[in-house]
Amino acid sequence: MTEKANAKAIFFGDGTTGGSATELDVPTAPRRRTGAGLSGVQIEDNLERHDKLKMMREGELGSIHSWELVTAVDGPGTRLTVFFNGCPLRCLYCHNPDTFEMRDGEPVTATELLKKIRRYVPVFKATKGGITLSGGEVLMQPAFAAKVLRGAKEMGVHTAIDTSGYLGKSLTDDMLKDVDLVLLDVKSGHPETYKEVTGRELEPTLEFGRRLAGAGLPGGVDTETPPVIWLRFVVVPGYTDAEDNVEIIANYAAELQSIRPGVIERVEILPFHQMGRDKWKEIGIPYALDGVSPPSKETVERVRDQFRNKGLTTY
């Protein structure tokens, strides 16, 4: 894990800096990845196995990789992003392969994590930010995620989850009501390509997106504040960059937008990079994309234009 220096910031109740209000230990993070470890969070590493399993079933305990404070990356404003351990996908280009297994995370209670979140409420209010539960796959630990989301909403904090949607059925209707934003990672439009790059099936993701789009509408989840979606797509040369593959995803995004206008708040096109390659080697997992270069600027712009042509705000 990358070591990061800590910086201190002072915030008044209105979020402005200076004076003698709340002193916060802020990890000075680069734009990616992954987090500041678990600095400032108590680890429950003395629990007996049966107590640990009971607490996890009840949502009192989670398996956490790290956390970080970032701006304009995992949602609006300044975000406290928490990386959960455990993921059902094995994406060839994953830059956090050390979050694949739930057993590799650290045990942290929901109470402890919410205590950390509470310290940053002035920052969230000042920047219109909030929390983002990421991973790994947040929906591998739905009971724990539910407790954290509910606790955050009780503080008036904006909430987001970063998910592939593959385990979308684990997001209960009550949980969905506590989510303001879903960062939905759609890996491919062709089911065969999706299977190749993730090891799993595409359809659960598509179903989850349609459920999100239907929230707040007749027949959908009954909520007055349905979540919006930031749809994310990674352009991997030779795997996901084919024009017809992209067109399928763009049409899917347009379909969701037609179900509930405004549900797709933005589309983010993310060029493939090799930043996670060393992690794969460090943990001894074969890495299949060693010889793959990032996509050209022209390819990335062509992909963005395919979404823009559907009337979608695209970055």
C-alpha positions in Angstrom: 0.0 0.0 0.0 1.3 3.5 -0.8 2.3 5.5 2.2 0.9 9.0 2.3 1.7 12.0 4.5 -0.9 13.4 6.8 -1.9 17.1 6.8 -4.0 18.9 9.3 -6.8 21.3 8.4 -9.0 23.4 10.6 -12.7 23.9 9.8 -15.3 26.2 11.3 -18.9 24.9 11.6 -19.7 26.6 8.3 -16.8 24.8 6.6 -14.4 27.7 6.2 -10.8 27.2 7.1 -8.9 28.9 9.9 -9.6 29.6 13.6 -9.9 27.1 16.3 -12.8 24.9 15.5 -12.4 21.2 14.5 -8.9 19.9 13.8 -8.9 17.0 11.3 -6.2 14.6 10.2 -6.6 14.7 6.4 -4.7 12.2 4.3 -3.1 14.1 1.4 -4.1 11.6 -1.3 -3.3 11.6 -5.0 -6.2 11.2 -7.4 -5.9 7.4 -7.1 -5.5 4.7 -5.5 -6.1 3.0 -2.9 -6.7 4.9 0.3 -4.9 6.0 3.4 -4.9 2.6 5.0 -7.0 2.6 8.1 -5.3 5.5 9.9 -7.4 6.8 12.7 -9.8 3.8 12.6 -9.9 1.2 15.4 -9.3 -2.4 14.2 -11.3 -5.1 16.0 -8.6 -7.8 15.7 -9.1 -9.5 19.0 -12.6 -10.9 18.3 -13.3 -14.6 18.5 -14.3 -16.2 15.2 -17.9 -16.9 16.2 -18.3 -13.3 17.5 -16.9 -11.9 14.3 -19.3 -13.9 12.1 -22.3 -13.0 14.3 -21.4 -9.3 14.1 -20.9 -9.5 10.3 -24.3 -11.2 9.8 -25.9 -8.4 11.9 -24.1 -5.7 9.9 -22.1 -4.5 13.0 -18.8 -5.5 11.5 -17.2 -5.1 8.1 -14.1 -6.2 6.3 -12.4 -3.0 5.2 -9.3 -2.4 3.1 -8.8 1.4 3.5 -10.3 4.9 3.4 -9.3 8.1 1.8 -10.4 11.7 1.4 -10.7 12.8 -2.2 -12.2 15.6 -4.2 -14.2 15.3 -7.5 -13.4 11.6 -8.0 -16.0 9.4 -6.4 -18.9 11.8 -6.5 -19.6 15.5 -5.9 -17.5 17.6 -3.5 -15.1 16.2 -1.0 -15.7 12.5 -0.4 -14.7 10.1 2.3 -14.3 6.9 0.2 -14.3 3.6 2.1 -12.9 0.5 0.2 -14.6 -2.7 1.2 -12.9 -6.1 0.8 -14.5 -8.8 -1.3 -15.6 -8.9 -4.9 -17.3 -11.5 -7.0 -15.7 -10.1 -10.3 -12.1 -10.7 -11.4 -11.7 -7.8 -13.8 -8.5 -8.2 -15.9 -7.7 -4.5 -15.4 -8.6 -4.1 -11.7 -6.3 -1.6 -10.0 -7.3 -2.9 -6.5 -6.7 -6.7 -6.7 -5.8 -6.7 -3.0 -9.5 -6.2 -2.4 -10.6 -9.4 -4.1 -10.9 -11.5 -1.0 -13.1 -10.5 2.0 -10.7 -12.4 4.4 -7.9 -10.0 3.5 -9.6 -6.9 5.0 -9.5 -5.6 8.5 -12.4 -5.9 10.8 -14.0 -2.5 11.5 -17.3 -1.8 13.3 -20.1 0.3 11.8 -20.0 2.4 14.9 -16.2 3.1 14.4 -16.7 4.0 10.8 -19.6 6.3 11.5 -17.5 8.0 14.1 -14.9 8.7 11.4 -17.6 10.0 9.1 -19.1 12.3 11.7 -15.7 14.1 12.1 -15.9 15.2 8.4 -19.5 16.4 8.3 -18.3 20.1 8.3 -16.2 19.3 5.3 -19.0 17.6 3.5 -21.4 20.5 4.1 -18.8 23.1 2.9 -18.0 21.2 -0.3 -21.4 19.6 -0.9 -19.6 16.2 -0.6 -20.3 13.1 1.4 -19.3 9.4 1.6 -18.7 6.8 -1.1 -18.7 3.1 -0.3 -16.4 1.4 -2.8 -14.3 -1.7 -3.0 -13.9 -4.4 -3.9 -17.6 -4.6 -4.2 -19.7 -2.9 -1.5 -22.7 -5.2 -2.0 -20.6 -8.2 -0.9 -21.3 -6.8 2.6 -24.9 -5.5 2.3 -25.8 -5.6 6.0 -22.7 -3.6 7.0 -23.2 -1.2 4.1 -26.9 -0.7 5.1 -25.9 0.3 8.7 -23.3 2.8 7.4 -25.6 4.3 4.8 -28.4 4.7 7.4 -26.1 6.2 9.9 -24.7 8.7 7.3 -28.2 9.7 6.2 -29.1 10.4 9.9 -26.2 12.9 9.9 -27.5 14.5 6.8 -24.6 13.2 4.7 -24.8 12.7 0.9 -24.2 9.0 0.1 -22.9 7.1 -2.9 -22.0 3.5 -3.7 -19.5 2.4 -6.3 -20.7 -0.9 -7.7 -20.6 -3.2 -10.8 -24.3 -3.9 -10.1 -23.6 -7.7 -10.4 -24.9 -8.1 -6.8 -27.7 -5.5 -7.2 -30.3 -7.8 -5.7 -28.4 -7.5 -2.4 -29.3 -3.8 -2.3 -32.7 -3.9 -0.5 -35.4 -1.3 -1.2 -34.7 0.2 2.2 -31.0 0.5 1.4 -31.7 2.1 -1.9 -33.7 4.8 -0.2 -30.5 5.7 1.7 -28.4 6.1 -1.5 -28.2 9.4 -3.3 -25.8 8.4 -6.1 -24.8 5.1 -7.7 -21.5 5.0 -9.5 -22.4 2.2 -11.9 -19.5 0.4 -13.6 -20.6 -1.1 -16.9 -17.6 -3.1 -18.1 -18.9 -4.1 -21.6 -21.9 -4.2 -23.8 -21.3 -7.6 -25.4 -22.1 -10.4 -22.9 -19.1 -12.4 -24.2 -16.7 -9.6 -23.7 -18.1 -8.9 -20.2 -17.5 -12.5 -19.3 -14.0 -12.3 -20.7 -12.9 -9.2 -18.8 -14.8 -10.0 -15.5 -15.4 -13.7 -15.3 -19.1 -13.1 -14.7 -22.4 -12.5 -16.6 -23.6 -9.0 -17.8 -27.3 -9.4 -17.3 -27.4 -8.7 -13.4 -25.8 -5.3 -14.0 -28.3 -4.4 -16.7 -31.2 -5.4 -14.5 -29.8 -3.4 -11.6 -29.6 -0.3 -13.7 -33.1 -0.6 -14.8 -34.3 -1.0 -11.2 -32.4 2.2 -10.3 -34.0 4.0 -13.2 -37.5 2.8 -12.1 -37.1 4.0 -8.5 -39.7 6.6 -7.6 -41.9 5.6 -10.5 -45.1 3.5 -10.4 -44.1 -0.1 -10.0 -40.6 0.8 -8.8 -39.1 1.3 -5.4 -41.3 3.8 -3.5 -39.0 6.7 -2.7 -39.3 10.5 -2.9 -35.6 10.9 -3.5 -34.5 8.2 -6.1 -30.8 8.0 -6.7 -29.1 9.3 -9.8 -26.4 7.4 -11.7 -22.9 8.2 -12.8 -22.3 5.5 -15.4 -18.6 4.5 -15.8 -16.9 2.7 -18.6 -13.3 1.7 -18.9 -11.8 1.8 -22.4 -9.4 -1.2 -22.7 -7.7 -1.5 -26.2 -8.4 -4.9 -27.8 -11.1 -5.7 -25.2 -13.8 -3.1 -24.7 -13.0 -0.4 -27.2 -14.8 -1.8 -30.3 -17.3 0.7 -31.6 -20.2 -1.7 -31.6 -19.5 -2.7 -28.0 -19.5 0.9 -26.9 -22.7 1.6 -28.9 -24.5 -1.1 -26.9 -23.6 0.6 -23.6 -24.5 4.0 -25.0 -27.9 2.7 -26.0 -28.4 1.1 -22.6 -27.6 4.4 -20.9 -30.1 6.2 -23.2 -32.7 3.5 -22.3 -32.2 4.3 -18.6 -32.5 8.0 -19.3 -35.8 7.4 -21.1 -37.2 5.4 -18.1 -36.6 8.3 -15.7 -35.3 11.5 -17.4 -32.2 12.8 -15.5 -31.3 9.5 -13.9 -28.0 9.4 -15.8 -26.5 12.5 -14.4 -23.2 11.9 -16.2 -21.1 9.3 -18.0 -17.4 9.0 -17.2 -15.2 7.4 -19.8 -12.0 6.1 -18.1 -8.9 5.2 -20.2 -7.3 2.0 -19.2 -4.0 2.4 -17.3 -1.3 0.2 -15.8 -1.3 1.7 -12.3 -2.5 -1.6 -10.7 0.0 -3.9 -12.5 2.6 -4.0 -9.6 -0.1 -4.9 -7.1 -1.0 -8.0 -9.2 2.7 -9.1 -9.2 3.1 -8.3 -5.5 0.3 -10.6 -4.5 1.2 -13.3 -7.0 -1.8 -13.2 -9.3 -1.1 -13.6 -13.1 -1.7 -10.4 -14.9 -3.1 -10.7 -18.4 -2.8 -7.2 -19.6 0.9 -6.7 -19.3 1.4 -5.7 -22.9 -1.7 -3.6 -23.3 -1.1 0.2 -23.8 -3.6 2.9 -22.8 -6.1 3.9 -25.5 -5.2 6.8 -27.8 -6.8 10.2 -27.2 -8.6 9.8 -30.4 -10.2 6.5 -29.3 -11.2 8.0 -26.0 -12.9 11.0 -27.7 -14.6 8.7 -30.2 -16.1 6.7 -27.2 -17.2 9.9 -25.5 -18.8 11.1 -28.7 -20.8 7.9 -28.9 -22.4 8.7 -25.6 -22.8 12.4 -26.3 -24.6 11.5 -29.5 -27.3 10.0 -27.2 -27.7 13.4 -25.4 -25.8 12.3 -22.4 -23.4 14.5 -20.4 -20.1 12.8 -20.8 -16.6 13.3 -19.5 
